[in-house]
Amino acid sequence: TSFCTYCMLGFHHIRSRARAAEGLEPFPSRNALKRYLDYLMYAVGVLSPLALLPQIGSIYLNHATEGVSIETWLLLCLFNLLWINYGIVHGDKPIIISHSLFAVFNVIIVAGVLMY
């Protein structure tokens, strides 16, 4: 089966995973650009959940929950749990770190909406 067929069917990620499993690169990579990207993604995994802090501050400091949909945040919690599971299965630490932090912050937001 050609790679294009996999792309059309949406299986390109599965196929790229299979190719990667045949010869995984060491971490950190020997290639300087890939090594930089590896470390950058760890930083992104830790820093990107911090984007939720203004929402958390608004809920807890101002008790402002208008326009905050609890259903949306509950779905985001569920999706984060699925991503954490995916990261664990594939041994992908940036995904595990990032979505664990997102899950914690999403639960904090849901709790704040329920309280106020």
N, C-alpha and C positions, 0 to 999 in steps of 0.2 A: 504494500500500500504506500502510495507516495505521501510526502509530507503535506502537499496541498490538500489531499483528501482528508487528512487529519484536521487541517485548519478549517475546512468547510464544515466538518462535522463537530467542531468545537473540541476536538481531542488533542490539539496541539500541545497543551500543557502536559497531558499524560505522556505523550510521545517524547517531549523534551525531558521529562523526568526520567523516562526509561533510558534515554541516551546518556543523561548525566550519571545515572547509577552505574553505568558500565565503566566509568573512570572518574570518580570524584576528585576534585581538586583539593589540595590541602588547605586548611584554614590556619593562618591567613594565607592568601594566595601568593605565589611567587611573583606574579605579575603586579607591578606597582599600581597600575590603575585599578585593577580588581581588588587589590588589598585596600586601597583608599576607599573604594565603594563598599567593601565589607564593613569597614569601621564606620563609615558615614551612615550606613543603614542601622547600625547599633544605636548611634546618636539619634537618628530619626525615630527609631522605635521607642526611645525614652522621651524625646521632646515632643513628638506630635500629640500624645494624649494631653499635654499641658494646654492645648488649645481649648479644652473643655473647662478650664479654670474660670474664665469669665462667666460662663453659664452657672457654674456651681456658686460663685460669689454672688451673682444676682439672686439666686434662689435663697441662699442661706443668710446673706447680709441684708437684702432688701425684701425678703419674703415675696418676691415677684415670680409667680408661676404662670401668669397669663401668657398664652401662646405656646406653652410647653406641653407637648403631647406625650402623655405617659405611655401610650401605646407605641409610639415611635421609639422611645428610650428603652422600653422592654424588648422590642424587636432587636434593637442594637445590642442589648445584653446577650440575647440569644445568638446573634450572629458572631459576637465576640467569643462566646464559648465554642462555637463551631470552628472559628479561626484558631483558637488556642489548641483545640484537638488536632486540627490539621498541622499546626506547627510542631506539636509533640510527635505525631506520627512520622513526619518528615524530618524531624530533628533540626528545625529551622528556628534558631534562637531569636533573631530579630522579630519574627512573627509572634512567638510566644511572649516575649517581653512587651511588645507594643500592645497586643490585644489583651494581655492580662491587665495592663494599666488602664486601657480603655474600658474594660469590664468593670474595674473598681470604680472609676469615675462615673460610668453609666449607672451603676448601682447607687452611688451617692446622689446622683441627680434624681433617680426614681424615688429614693427615700425622701429627698427634699420636697418633691412634688406631693408625695403622700402626706407629709407633715404639714405643709402650708397650703 
